[in-house]
Amino acid sequence: MFSITQTVNYIKSEKHLRSIVATLEQNNIRSIRINLSKLSYQDTLSIIPIIDTVFSEKNEYTLYLDLPFPQNKSRIKEFAISSTNNIVNEGETYTVTNQPDCYNANKQNTFLLNADNLSGQIDDIIFYADGEGMFKVTSCNIDSIKMVALNTFLIREGKAIMCGYKQEPNDNIQNIVSRLEKIACSKNYLLSFVKNPKDVIDFRTYLKTSSKIIPKIETQQAIENIFDIAEVSDALLVARGDLALNVSFEKLDEAIKRISSASQLNNINTIFCTDILKNMKTRIIPERSELFDLIYMKNNNCSEVVLPAMIHFSYDSTLGIRDEYLASEELRNKIKVIQAILD
C-alpha cells in the first residue's frame, strides 16, 4: 500500500492538533509530518507535551519529525528595511549579519540572521526562502555580507536567507530526542542538511527505540555521498525545495536518479516531498503539470509522498482548524489522484 503523509508546520494547541488528526482519520491517513526544525529550541520543548498527549494514545500512527540536525538553514531574527510594507526592492543594496552589534549599528536595509557563521563570495547568488527572492553578493566582511536584490518580494521574520547554517548544540538535540522517544507511536526522524553518513551514524546514538532515521537529501554534498548515506539510513527523502536551490537545474534529474538508485540498491524507500499537488487547495483535479510530476516520481522509485501543509489546517480558536470540510475535501481529492498514478 502506497504511503501518504500530511505535513503540519505550526501546532498552536492540543485542540488544534486533535482537530487535524480527526480530519486525517476521516480520510484513512495515519501518518503525519511535524516540522520541528522551523521552531526554536524552547518552542520545540513546549510543543512536545502536546504531541505526546495526542499520539501516545494512537499507536497506529507514524510521526515524521523534522529536526535541526546536523544543522539548519539560517533564518531571519530581525530586519530593518527602508520600505514600510516589508518589501525588498529590486536593485537596492542590503546587508546580512549574524552579529547583533553590527545589526544595531547599521539599522538600514539590514537583516540579522541566527546563523553560526556567514558564507558567501562576491557574485554568489543568495536565495530567500524557497527561491521567492534572490540576491547577488557585492562584498564580504568578517561580520556581514552586502548584496543587491535581483527581484522585488515580501520578506518576513523566521524565513531563511541561504548564506549560512545554524547548528543546534548537541545537548539540546539530545534533550529533544529523549523526550520524543517517550512517545508511544512509531517515529521517523527527518534529518536536515545531511552531508555524509557520519551525520546519520552520530544521530543514531541518541535513539533508545527502533525509531527510523531518514535524511533529507537537499545538498550537492549529500548527492555526492548518496550511496554511503543510503547504507546507514532507513529511507531517503527527496527534499525538492532546497535540493533545487543547491543543485544546478541541469543536474537535478541526474541527482534524483542517483537518490533513486541508492535507495533501490539498499532496499529502502524513496520519499518525495515539497509542493506535491499544492494547487489542489482550490481544484478538484490537479493542474496538468502536477500529474506529470507524479508520473516522474513513479518513474524514480517513489514509494511514499509527503503532502505540503494546508491552509485549511490553520488554527482557529473556536473550531480547532479553519475549515474541516474543505480540508477533508482537499485530502480526498489528492488521495484519489495519488492512488490512480502511484499506487
DOVO-453407 format. One record per residue (C-alpha): residue number from 1; y, x, z. Coordinates in steps of 0.001 Angstrom, whole numbers, padded with zeros to 6 digits. Example, Ala and Ser with C-alpha at 12.3 -4.5 7.8 and 13.67 -1.06 7.14 Angstrom:
<r><num>1</num><Y>-004500</Y><X>012300</X><Z>007800</Z></r>
<r><num>2</num><Y>-001060</Y><X>013670</X><Z>007140</Z></r>
***
This chain:
<r><num>1</num><Y>000000</Y><X>000000</X><Z>000000</Z></r>
<r><num>2</num><Y>003386</Y><X>001368</X><Z>-001020</Z></r>
<r><num>3</num><Y>005708</Y><X>002035</X><Z>001930</Z></r>
<r><num>4</num><Y>009296</Y><X>000752</X><Z>002170</Z></r>
<r><num>5</num><Y>011657</Y><X>001895</X><Z>004922</Z></r>
<r><num>6</num><Y>015086</Y><X>000419</X><Z>005724</Z></r>
<r><num>7</num><Y>017954</Y><X>002676</X><Z>006826</Z></r>
<r><num>8</num><Y>020245</Y><X>001826</X><Z>009745</Z></r>
<r><num>9</num><Y>023188</Y><X>004168</X><Z>010322</Z></r>
<r><num>10</num><Y>025001</Y><X>002805</X><Z>013367</Z></r>
<r><num>11</num><Y>023494</Y><X>000737</X><Z>016184</Z></r>
<r><num>12</num><Y>026056</Y><X>-000995</X><Z>018390</Z></r>
<r><num>13</num><Y>023843</Y><X>-002734</X><Z>020961</Z></r>
<r><num>14</num><Y>020313</Y><X>-003848</X><Z>021786</Z></r>
<r><num>15</num><Y>021121</Y><X>-007281</X><Z>020354</Z></r>
<r><num>16</num><Y>022292</Y><X>-005642</X><Z>017126</Z></r>
<r><num>17</num><Y>019065</Y><X>-003654</X><Z>016730</Z></r>
<r><num>18</num><Y>016836</Y><X>-006606</X><Z>017641</Z></r>
<r><num>19</num><Y>018577</Y><X>-008745</X><Z>015012</Z></r>
<r><num>20</num><Y>017925</Y><X>-006089</X><Z>012371</Z></r>
<r><num>21</num><Y>014283</Y><X>-005735</X><Z>013403</Z></r>
<r><num>22</num><Y>013768</Y><X>-009509</X><Z>013324</Z></r>
<r><num>23</num><Y>015052</Y><X>-009640</X><Z>009746</Z></r>
<r><num>24</num><Y>012791</Y><X>-006763</X><Z>008722</Z></r>
<r><num>25</num><Y>009797</Y><X>-008514</X><Z>010271</Z></r>
<r><num>26</num><Y>010550</Y><X>-011668</X><Z>008277</Z></r>
<r><num>27</num><Y>010079</Y><X>-009512</X><Z>005178</Z></r>
<r><num>28</num><Y>006987</Y><X>-007633</X><Z>006421</Z></r>
<r><num>29</num><Y>008802</Y><X>-004317</X><Z>006815</Z></r>
<r><num>30</num><Y>007634</Y><X>-002302</X><Z>009812</Z></r>
<r><num>31</num><Y>009384</Y><X>000966</X><Z>009050</Z></r>
<r><num>32</num><Y>012999</Y><X>001770</X><Z>009926</Z></r>
<r><num>33</num><Y>015138</Y><X>004872</X><Z>009495</Z></r>
<r><num>34</num><Y>017775</Y><X>005570</X><Z>012138</Z></r>
<r><num>35</num><Y>020151</Y><X>008347</X><Z>011137</Z></r>
<r><num>36</num><Y>020937</Y><X>010173</X><Z>014384</Z></r>
<r><num>37</num><Y>022337</Y><X>013181</X><Z>012520</Z></r>
<r><num>38</num><Y>025577</Y><X>011246</X><Z>011958</Z></r>
<r><num>39</num><Y>026145</Y><X>010871</X><Z>015708</Z></r>
<r><num>40</num><Y>027499</Y><X>013261</X><Z>018316</Z></r>
<r><num>41</num><Y>025114</Y><X>014597</X><Z>020941</Z></r>
<r><num>42</num><Y>026454</Y><X>012231</X><Z>023601</Z></r>
<r><num>43</num><Y>026339</Y><X>009221</X><Z>021273</Z></r>
<r><num>44</num><Y>022738</Y><X>010084</X><Z>020406</Z></r>
<r><num>45</num><Y>021775</Y><X>010180</X><Z>024083</Z></r>
<r><num>46</num><Y>023433</Y><X>006800</X><Z>024632</Z></r>
<r><num>47</num><Y>021585</Y><X>005145</X><Z>021740</Z></r>
<r><num>48</num><Y>018077</Y><X>006423</X><Z>022577</Z></r>
<r><num>49</num><Y>017559</Y><X>003966</X><Z>025501</Z></r>
<r><num>50</num><Y>018323</Y><X>001078</X><Z>023126</Z></r>
<r><num>51</num><Y>015800</Y><X>002388</X><Z>020590</Z></r>
<r><num>52</num><Y>013260</Y><X>002866</X><Z>023379</Z></r>
<r><num>53</num><Y>013738</Y><X>-000654</X><Z>024767</Z></r>
<r><num>54</num><Y>013271</Y><X>-002292</X><Z>021365</Z></r>
<r><num>55</num><Y>010434</Y><X>-000204</X><Z>019923</Z></r>
<r><num>56</num><Y>008303</Y><X>000660</X><Z>022925</Z></r>
<r><num>57</num><Y>007003</Y><X>-002898</X><Z>022674</Z></r>
<r><num>58</num><Y>006423</Y><X>-002616</X><Z>018895</Z></r>
<r><num>59</num><Y>003572</Y><X>-000165</X><Z>018406</Z></r>
<r><num>60</num><Y>003089</Y><X>-001306</X><Z>014816</Z></r>
<r><num>61</num><Y>006442</Y><X>000175</X><Z>013775</Z></r>
<r><num>62</num><Y>007162</Y><X>003618</X><Z>012363</Z></r>
<r><num>63</num><Y>010524</Y><X>005198</X><Z>013177</Z></r>
<r><num>64</num><Y>012084</Y><X>007674</X><Z>010774</Z></r>
<r><num>65</num><Y>014615</Y><X>009635</X><Z>012828</Z></r>
<r><num>66</num><Y>017148</Y><X>011956</X><Z>011186</Z></r>
<r><num>67</num><Y>018034</Y><X>014897</X><Z>013418</Z></r>
<r><num>68</num><Y>020735</Y><X>017582</X><Z>013005</Z></r>
<r><num>69</num><Y>018086</Y><X>020330</X><Z>012971</Z></r>
<r><num>70</num><Y>018098</Y><X>023113</X><Z>011924</Z></r>
<r><num>71</num><Y>021712</Y><X>022352</X><Z>011008</Z></r>
<r><num>72</num><Y>024063</Y><X>019604</X><Z>009937</Z></r>
<r><num>73</num><Y>026864</Y><X>019340</X><Z>007415</Z></r>
<r><num>74</num><Y>030398</Y><X>019936</X><Z>008690</Z></r>
<r><num>75</num><Y>032292</Y><X>016735</X><Z>009441</Z></r>
<r><num>76</num><Y>035965</Y><X>015886</X><Z>009900</Z></r>
<r><num>77</num><Y>037019</Y><X>015655</X><Z>013563</Z></r>
<r><num>78</num><Y>040718</Y><X>015063</X><Z>012895</Z></r>
<r><num>79</num><Y>043099</Y><X>015235</X><Z>009978</Z></r>
<r><num>80</num><Y>046826</Y><X>015115</X><Z>009289</Z></r>
<r><num>81</num><Y>047935</Y><X>014408</X><Z>005731</Z></r>
<r><num>82</num><Y>051251</Y><X>013542</X><Z>004121</Z></r>
<r><num>83</num><Y>050212</Y><X>010136</X><Z>002772</Z></r>
<r><num>84</num><Y>050401</Y><X>007178</X><Z>005140</Z></r>
<r><num>85</num><Y>047282</Y><X>005411</X><Z>003834</Z></r>
<r><num>86</num><Y>044750</Y><X>008252</X><Z>004282</Z></r>
<r><num>87</num><Y>044744</Y><X>009027</X><Z>000577</Z></r>
<r><num>88</num><Y>044137</Y><X>012569</X><Z>-000667</Z></r>
<r><num>89</num><Y>046224</Y><X>013032</X><Z>-003813</Z></r>
<r><num>90</num><Y>045075</Y><X>014914</X><Z>-006883</Z></r>
<r><num>91</num><Y>046929</Y><X>018213</X><Z>-007319</Z></r>
<r><num>92</num><Y>048079</Y><X>018542</X><Z>-003692</Z></r>
<r><num>93</num><Y>047035</Y><X>021521</X><Z>-001558</Z></r>
<r><num>94</num><Y>045072</Y><X>021004</X><Z>001664</Z></r>
<r><num>95</num><Y>043788</Y><X>023264</X><Z>004443</Z></r>
<r><num>96</num><Y>040454</Y><X>023066</X><Z>006267</Z></r>
<r><num>97</num><Y>039827</Y><X>024856</X><Z>009549</Z></r>
<r><num>98</num><Y>037327</Y><X>024802</X><Z>012379</Z></r>
<r><num>99</num><Y>039860</Y><X>026197</X><Z>014863</Z></r>
<r><num>100</num><Y>041882</Y><X>023669</X><Z>016937</Z></r>
<r><num>101</num><Y>044715</Y><X>026187</X><Z>017402</Z></r>
<r><num>102</num><Y>045035</Y><X>026631</X><Z>013649</Z></r>
<r><num>103</num><Y>044942</Y><X>022867</X><Z>013138</Z></r>
<r><num>104</num><Y>047618</Y><X>022203</X><Z>015775</Z></r>
<r><num>105</num><Y>049872</Y><X>024876</X><Z>014287</Z></r>
<r><num>106</num><Y>049594</Y><X>023530</X><Z>010722</Z></r>
<r><num>107</num><Y>049507</Y><X>019749</X><Z>011025</Z></r>
<r><num>108</num><Y>050351</Y><X>019052</X><Z>007418</Z></r>
<r><num>109</num><Y>047615</Y><X>018256</X><Z>004912</Z></r>
<r><num>110</num><Y>045074</Y><X>019842</X><Z>007260</Z></r>
<r><num>111</num><Y>041504</Y><X>018898</X><Z>008212</Z></r>
<r><num>112</num><Y>039829</Y><X>020012</X><Z>011438</Z></r>
<r><num>113</num><Y>036057</Y><X>020343</X><Z>010981</Z></r>
<r><num>114</num><Y>033301</Y><X>020596</X><Z>013575</Z></r>
<r><num>115</num><Y>031687</Y><X>023486</X><Z>011661</Z></r>
<r><num>116</num><Y>030497</Y><X>026609</X><Z>013485</Z></r>
<r><num>117</num><Y>031721</Y><X>028711</X><Z>010561</Z></r>
<r><num>118</num><Y>033558</Y><X>028075</X><Z>007314</Z></r>
<r><num>119</num><Y>032130</Y><X>029212</X><Z>003996</Z></r>
<r><num>120</num><Y>033811</Y><X>029387</X><Z>000623</Z></r>
<r><num>121</num><Y>035143</Y><X>031676</X><Z>-002080</Z></r>
<r><num>122</num><Y>038076</Y><X>031375</X><Z>-004449</Z></r>
<r><num>123</num><Y>037321</Y><X>028902</X><Z>-007275</Z></r>
<r><num>124</num><Y>034423</Y><X>027309</X><Z>-005359</Z></r>
<r><num>125</num><Y>034123</Y><X>023528</X><Z>-005701</Z></r>
<r><num>126</num><Y>034024</Y><X>021791</X><Z>-002309</Z></r>
<r><num>127</num><Y>032774</Y><X>018195</X><Z>-002097</Z></r>
<r><num>128</num><Y>033947</Y><X>015435</X><Z>000210</Z></r>
<r><num>129</num><Y>031243</Y><X>013007</X><Z>001427</Z></r>
<r><num>130</num><Y>028684</Y><X>012302</X><Z>-001320</Z></r>
<r><num>131</num><Y>030934</Y><X>013609</X><Z>-004060</Z></r>
<r><num>132</num><Y>033600</Y><X>010919</X><Z>-003757</Z></r>
<r><num>133</num><Y>036173</Y><X>013698</X><Z>-003593</Z></r>
<r><num>134</num><Y>036383</Y><X>017258</X><Z>-004888</Z></r>
<r><num>135</num><Y>038498</Y><X>020279</X><Z>-004022</Z></r>
<r><num>136</num><Y>038847</Y><X>023717</X><Z>-005613</Z></r>
<r><num>137</num><Y>039291</Y><X>026682</X><Z>-003258</Z></r>
<r><num>138</num><Y>042510</Y><X>028640</X><Z>-003842</Z></r>
<r><num>139</num><Y>042480</Y><X>031074</X><Z>-000884</Z></r>
<r><num>140</num><Y>040304</Y><X>032015</X><Z>002096</Z></r>
<r><num>141</num><Y>041336</Y><X>033318</X><Z>005512</Z></r>
<r><num>142</num><Y>039315</Y><X>034119</X><Z>008627</Z></r>
<r><num>143</num><Y>040001</Y><X>030747</X><Z>010231</Z></r>
<r><num>144</num><Y>040925</Y><X>028494</X><Z>007299</Z></r>
<r><num>145</num><Y>040437</Y><X>027699</X><Z>003624</Z></r>
<r><num>146</num><Y>043132</Y><X>026387</X><Z>001290</Z></r>
<r><num>147</num><Y>042100</Y><X>024158</X><Z>-001580</Z></r>
<r><num>148</num><Y>043606</Y><X>021828</X><Z>-004154</Z></r>
<r><num>149</num><Y>042362</Y><X>018263</X><Z>-004625</Z></r>
<r><num>150</num><Y>040767</Y><X>017599</X><Z>-008022</Z></r>
<r><num>151</num><Y>040943</Y><X>013811</X><Z>-007719</Z></r>
<r><num>152</num><Y>042557</Y><X>011079</X><Z>-005624</Z></r>
<r><num>153</num><Y>040411</Y><X>009445</X><Z>-002945</Z></r>
<r><num>154</num><Y>040363</Y><X>007819</X><Z>000501</Z></r>
<r><num>155</num><Y>039419</Y><X>010078</X><Z>003417</Z></r>
<r><num>156</num><Y>038021</Y><X>009182</X><Z>006851</Z></r>
<r><num>157</num><Y>037098</Y><X>010922</X><Z>010094</Z></r>
<r><num>158</num><Y>033388</Y><X>011615</X><Z>010504</Z></r>
<r><num>159</num><Y>032840</Y><X>012209</X><Z>006800</Z></r>
<r><num>160</num><Y>031676</Y><X>015593</X><Z>005542</Z></r>
<r><num>161</num><Y>033572</Y><X>018343</X><Z>003777</Z></r>
<r><num>162</num><Y>030929</Y><X>020707</X><Z>002457</Z></r>
<r><num>163</num><Y>032283</Y><X>024112</X><Z>003384</Z></r>
<r><num>164</num><Y>030273</Y><X>024922</X><Z>006484</Z></r>
<r><num>165</num><Y>027496</Y><X>023790</X><Z>008794</Z></r>
<r><num>166</num><Y>027224</Y><X>022666</X><Z>012401</Z></r>
<r><num>167</num><Y>024247</Y><X>023881</X><Z>014423</Z></r>
<r><num>168</num><Y>023380</Y><X>021832</X><Z>017498</Z></r>
<r><num>169</num><Y>022347</Y><X>024009</X><Z>020487</Z></r>
<r><num>170</num><Y>018570</Y><X>024248</X><Z>020858</Z></r>
<r><num>171</num><Y>018735</Y><X>022830</X><Z>024386</Z></r>
<r><num>172</num><Y>020431</Y><X>019708</X><Z>023022</Z></r>
<r><num>173</num><Y>017810</Y><X>019259</X><Z>020302</Z></r>
<r><num>174</num><Y>015015</Y><X>019759</X><Z>022800</Z></r>
<r><num>175</num><Y>016545</Y><X>017168</X><Z>025144</Z></r>
<r><num>176</num><Y>016923</Y><X>014628</X><Z>022324</Z></r>
<r><num>177</num><Y>013353</Y><X>015127</X><Z>021111</Z></r>
<r><num>178</num><Y>011848</Y><X>014967</X><Z>024602</Z></r>
<r><num>179</num><Y>013462</Y><X>011539</X><Z>025078</Z></r>
<r><num>180</num><Y>012435</Y><X>010282</X><Z>021646</Z></r>
<r><num>181</num><Y>008861</Y><X>011448</X><Z>022154</Z></r>
<r><num>182</num><Y>008511</Y><X>008968</X><Z>025041</Z></r>
<r><num>183</num><Y>008947</Y><X>006014</X><Z>022682</Z></r>
<r><num>184</num><Y>005529</Y><X>004440</X><Z>022166</Z></r>
<r><num>185</num><Y>005583</Y><X>003728</X><Z>018420</Z></r>
<r><num>186</num><Y>004935</Y><X>006225</X><Z>015613</Z></r>
<r><num>187</num><Y>007735</Y><X>008679</X><Z>014898</Z></r>
<r><num>188</num><Y>008593</Y><X>010710</X><Z>011805</Z></r>
<r><num>189</num><Y>011337</Y><X>013299</X><Z>012286</Z></r>
<r><num>190</num><Y>013576</Y><X>013945</X><Z>009280</Z></r>
<r><num>191</num><Y>014967</Y><X>017480</X><Z>009469</Z></r>
<r><num>192</num><Y>018368</Y><X>018238</X><Z>007929</Z></r>
<r><num>193</num><Y>019146</Y><X>021123</X><Z>005564</Z></r>
<r><num>194</num><Y>015797</Y><X>022859</X><Z>005943</Z></r>
<r><num>195</num><Y>015771</Y><X>026144</X><Z>004031</Z></r>
<r><num>196</num><Y>012364</Y><X>027676</X><Z>004762</Z></r>
<r><num>197</num><Y>009033</Y><X>026944</X><Z>006504</Z></r>
<r><num>198</num><Y>010197</Y><X>028630</X><Z>009713</Z></r>
<r><num>199</num><Y>012590</Y><X>025723</X><Z>010309</Z></r>
<r><num>200</num><Y>009651</Y><X>023303</X><Z>010336</Z></r>
<r><num>201</num><Y>007437</Y><X>025587</X><Z>012431</Z></r>
<r><num>202</num><Y>010199</Y><X>026068</X><Z>015012</Z></r>
<r><num>203</num><Y>010765</Y><X>022327</X><Z>015336</Z></r>
<r><num>204</num><Y>007073</Y><X>021621</X><Z>015853</Z></r>
<r><num>205</num><Y>007236</Y><X>023468</X><Z>019191</Z></r>
<r><num>206</num><Y>009416</Y><X>020615</X><Z>020527</Z></r>
<r><num>207</num><Y>006778</Y><X>017937</X><Z>019929</Z></r>
<r><num>208</num><Y>004494</Y><X>016566</X><Z>022639</Z></r>
<r><num>209</num><Y>002771</Y><X>013930</X><Z>020482</Z></r>
<r><num>210</num><Y>001276</Y><X>013664</X><Z>016996</Z></r>
<r><num>211</num><Y>004665</Y><X>012795</X><Z>015505</Z></r>
<r><num>212</num><Y>005186</Y><X>013866</X><Z>011901</Z></r>
<r><num>213</num><Y>007760</Y><X>016327</X><Z>010582</Z></r>
<r><num>214</num><Y>009377</Y><X>015553</X><Z>007237</Z></r>
<r><num>215</num><Y>012015</Y><X>017976</X><Z>005924</Z></r>
<r><num>216</num><Y>014794</Y><X>016508</X><Z>003826</Z></r>
<r><num>217</num><Y>014945</Y><X>018618</X><Z>000672</Z></r>
<r><num>218</num><Y>018645</Y><X>018939</X><Z>-000105</Z></r>
<r><num>219</num><Y>019471</Y><X>022610</X><Z>-000837</Z></r>
<r><num>220</num><Y>018754</Y><X>025160</X><Z>-003550</Z></r>
<r><num>221</num><Y>017135</Y><X>027438</X><Z>-000986</Z></r>
<r><num>222</num><Y>014711</Y><X>024675</X><Z>000005</Z></r>
<r><num>223</num><Y>013749</Y><X>024225</X><Z>-003650</Z></r>
<r><num>224</num><Y>013069</Y><X>027952</X><Z>-003965</Z></r>
<r><num>225</num><Y>010810</Y><X>027832</X><Z>-000874</Z></r>
<r><num>226</num><Y>009367</Y><X>024372</X><Z>-001502</Z></r>
<r><num>227</num><Y>005689</Y><X>025330</X><Z>-001759</Z></r>
<r><num>228</num><Y>005831</Y><X>027245</X><Z>001523</Z></r>
<r><num>229</num><Y>007736</Y><X>024381</X><Z>003184</Z></r>
<r><num>230</num><Y>005201</Y><X>021826</X><Z>001959</Z></r>
<r><num>231</num><Y>002324</Y><X>023782</X><Z>003512</Z></r>
<r><num>232</num><Y>003672</Y><X>023193</X><Z>007042</Z></r>
<r><num>233</num><Y>005101</Y><X>019674</X><Z>006554</Z></r>
<r><num>234</num><Y>003639</Y><X>016176</X><Z>006831</Z></r>
<r><num>235</num><Y>005611</Y><X>014858</X><Z>003830</Z></r>
<r><num>236</num><Y>008651</Y><X>015833</X><Z>001746</Z></r>
<r><num>237</num><Y>011765</Y><X>013690</X><Z>001427</Z></r>
<r><num>238</num><Y>013884</Y><X>013977</X><Z>-001718</Z></r>
<r><num>239</num><Y>017393</Y><X>013659</X><Z>-000268</Z></r>
<r><num>240</num><Y>019013</Y><X>012882</X><Z>-003586</Z></r>
<r><num>241</num><Y>022590</Y><X>012649</X><Z>-002312</Z></r>
<r><num>242</num><Y>023025</Y><X>016194</X><Z>-001023</Z></r>
<r><num>243</num><Y>020459</Y><X>017650</X><Z>-003429</Z></r>
<r><num>244</num><Y>022619</Y><X>016526</X><Z>-006356</Z></r>
<r><num>245</num><Y>025617</Y><X>018328</X><Z>-004804</Z></r>
<r><num>246</num><Y>023769</Y><X>021552</X><Z>-004001</Z></r>
<r><num>247</num><Y>021730</Y><X>021935</X><Z>-007198</Z></r>
<r><num>248</num><Y>023389</Y><X>022047</X><Z>-010625</Z></r>
<r><num>249</num><Y>022946</Y><X>018905</X><Z>-012719</Z></r>
<r><num>250</num><Y>020959</Y><X>020669</X><Z>-015434</Z></r>
<r><num>251</num><Y>018400</Y><X>021870</X><Z>-012861</Z></r>
<r><num>252</num><Y>017956</Y><X>018628</X><Z>-010910</Z></r>
<r><num>253</num><Y>014997</Y><X>017345</X><Z>-012907</Z></r>
<r><num>254</num><Y>013212</Y><X>020679</X><Z>-012539</Z></r>
<r><num>255</num><Y>013954</Y><X>020683</X><Z>-008786</Z></r>
<r><num>256</num><Y>012481</Y><X>017207</X><Z>-008257</Z></r>
<r><num>257</num><Y>009401</Y><X>018111</X><Z>-010284</Z></r>
<r><num>258</num><Y>008894</Y><X>021148</X><Z>-008017</Z></r>
<r><num>259</num><Y>009061</Y><X>018898</X><Z>-004942</Z></r>
<r><num>260</num><Y>006533</Y><X>016524</X><Z>-006500</Z></r>
<r><num>261</num><Y>004192</Y><X>019384</X><Z>-007420</Z></r>
<r><num>262</num><Y>004396</Y><X>020877</X><Z>-003922</Z></r>
<r><num>263</num><Y>003536</Y><X>017505</X><Z>-002376</Z></r>
<r><num>264</num><Y>000568</Y><X>016969</X><Z>-004675</Z></r>
<r><num>265</num><Y>-000750</Y><X>020483</X><Z>-004091</Z></r>
<r><num>266</num><Y>-000727</Y><X>019901</X><Z>-000321</Z></r>
<r><num>267</num><Y>-001871</Y><X>016265</X><Z>-000484</Z></r>
<r><num>268</num><Y>001230</Y><X>014906</X><Z>001262</Z></r>
<r><num>269</num><Y>003607</Y><X>012075</X><Z>000368</Z></r>
<r><num>270</num><Y>006792</Y><X>012389</X><Z>-001654</Z></r>
<r><num>271</num><Y>009514</Y><X>010126</X><Z>-000253</Z></r>
<r><num>272</num><Y>012654</Y><X>009243</X><Z>-002213</Z></r>
<r><num>273</num><Y>015938</Y><X>008103</X><Z>-000665</Z></r>
<r><num>274</num><Y>019683</Y><X>007731</X><Z>-001396</Z></r>
<r><num>275</num><Y>021224</Y><X>004812</X><Z>-003283</Z></r>
<r><num>276</num><Y>017917</Y><X>003159</X><Z>-004209</Z></r>
<r><num>277</num><Y>018752</Y><X>-000326</X><Z>-005582</Z></r>
<r><num>278</num><Y>022074</Y><X>-000150</X><Z>-003750</Z></r>
<r><num>279</num><Y>023797</Y><X>-002518</X><Z>-006196</Z></r>
<r><num>280</num><Y>021387</Y><X>-005363</X><Z>-005423</Z></r>
<r><num>281</num><Y>023528</Y><X>-006484</X><Z>-002490</Z></r>
<r><num>282</num><Y>025230</Y><X>-008812</X><Z>-004964</Z></r>
<r><num>283</num><Y>022463</Y><X>-009182</X><Z>-007589</Z></r>
<r><num>284</num><Y>019091</Y><X>-010943</X><Z>-007775</Z></r>
<r><num>285</num><Y>017775</Y><X>-008410</X><Z>-010280</Z></r>
<r><num>286</num><Y>018769</Y><X>-004729</X><Z>-010345</Z></r>
<r><num>287</num><Y>021014</Y><X>-003047</X><Z>-012849</Z></r>
<r><num>288</num><Y>019012</Y><X>-001658</X><Z>-015769</Z></r>
<r><num>289</num><Y>019711</Y><X>001941</X><Z>-014768</Z></r>
<r><num>290</num><Y>018185</Y><X>001202</X><Z>-011351</Z></r>
<r><num>291</num><Y>014960</Y><X>000020</X><Z>-013000</Z></r>
<r><num>292</num><Y>014685</Y><X>003282</X><Z>-014894</Z></r>
<r><num>293</num><Y>015499</Y><X>005108</X><Z>-011663</Z></r>
<r><num>294</num><Y>012389</Y><X>003559</X><Z>-010074</Z></r>
<r><num>295</num><Y>010283</Y><X>004465</X><Z>-013108</Z></r>
<r><num>296</num><Y>011478</Y><X>008075</X><Z>-012782</Z></r>
<r><num>297</num><Y>010412</Y><X>008079</X><Z>-009126</Z></r>
<r><num>298</num><Y>006987</Y><X>006703</X><Z>-010032</Z></r>
<r><num>299</num><Y>006530</Y><X>009448</X><Z>-012607</Z></r>
<r><num>300</num><Y>007337</Y><X>012025</X><Z>-009915</Z></r>
<r><num>301</num><Y>004649</Y><X>011082</X><Z>-007407</Z></r>
<r><num>302</num><Y>006808</Y><X>008761</X><Z>-005273</Z></r>
<r><num>303</num><Y>004714</Y><X>007104</X><Z>-002565</Z></r>
<r><num>304</num><Y>007498</Y><X>005877</X><Z>-000252</Z></r>
<r><num>305</num><Y>011109</Y><X>004772</X><Z>-000670</Z></r>
<r><num>306</num><Y>013874</Y><X>004661</X><Z>001919</Z></r>
<r><num>307</num><Y>016412</Y><X>001940</X><Z>001201</Z></r>
<r><num>308</num><Y>020095</Y><X>002587</X><Z>001976</Z></r>
<r><num>309</num><Y>021958</Y><X>000942</X><Z>004845</Z></r>
<r><num>310</num><Y>023004</Y><X>-002654</X><Z>004140</Z></r>
<r><num>311</num><Y>026433</Y><X>-004174</X><Z>004707</Z></r>
<r><num>312</num><Y>024737</Y><X>-007415</X><Z>005838</Z></r>
<r><num>313</num><Y>023268</Y><X>-005498</X><Z>008799</Z></r>
<r><num>314</num><Y>026747</Y><X>-004633</X><Z>010104</Z></r>
<r><num>315</num><Y>027340</Y><X>-005523</X><Z>013756</Z></r>
<r><num>316</num><Y>028524</Y><X>-008978</X><Z>014754</Z></r>
<r><num>317</num><Y>029209</Y><X>-009520</X><Z>018467</Z></r>
<r><num>318</num><Y>028084</Y><X>-013157</X><Z>018309</Z></r>
<r><num>319</num><Y>025257</Y><X>-013174</X><Z>015772</Z></r>
<r><num>320</num><Y>023982</Y><X>-009619</X><Z>016178</Z></r>
<r><num>321</num><Y>024281</Y><X>-008875</X><Z>012461</Z></r>
<r><num>322</num><Y>026858</Y><X>-010024</X><Z>009943</Z></r>
<r><num>323</num><Y>024640</Y><X>-012238</X><Z>007782</Z></r>
<r><num>324</num><Y>020907</Y><X>-012627</X><Z>008462</Z></r>
<r><num>325</num><Y>020340</Y><X>-014915</X><Z>005467</Z></r>
<r><num>326</num><Y>021948</Y><X>-012577</X><Z>002928</Z></r>
<r><num>327</num><Y>020246</Y><X>-009548</X><Z>004491</Z></r>
<r><num>328</num><Y>016848</Y><X>-011207</X><Z>004173</Z></r>
<r><num>329</num><Y>017562</Y><X>-012365</X><Z>000629</Z></r>
<r><num>330</num><Y>018614</Y><X>-008863</X><Z>-000436</Z></r>
<r><num>331</num><Y>015467</Y><X>-007366</X><Z>001086</Z></r>
<r><num>332</num><Y>013200</Y><X>-009917</X><Z>-000615</Z></r>
<r><num>333</num><Y>014745</Y><X>-009214</X><Z>-003998</Z></r>
<r><num>334</num><Y>014423</Y><X>-005451</X><Z>-003564</Z></r>
<r><num>335</num><Y>010816</Y><X>-005664</X><Z>-002392</Z></r>
<r><num>336</num><Y>009828</Y><X>-007703</X><Z>-005468</Z></r>
<r><num>337</num><Y>011300</Y><X>-005083</X><Z>-007805</Z></r>
<r><num>338</num><Y>009801</Y><X>-002121</X><Z>-005955</Z></r>
<r><num>339</num><Y>006346</Y><X>-003682</X><Z>-005830</Z></r>
<r><num>340</num><Y>006484</Y><X>-004577</X><Z>-009526</Z></r>
<r><num>341</num><Y>007207</Y><X>-000992</X><Z>-010574</Z></r>
<r><num>342</num><Y>005911</Y><X>001333</X><Z>-007861</Z></r>
<r><num>343</num><Y>003065</Y><X>-000460</X><Z>-006104</Z></r>
***
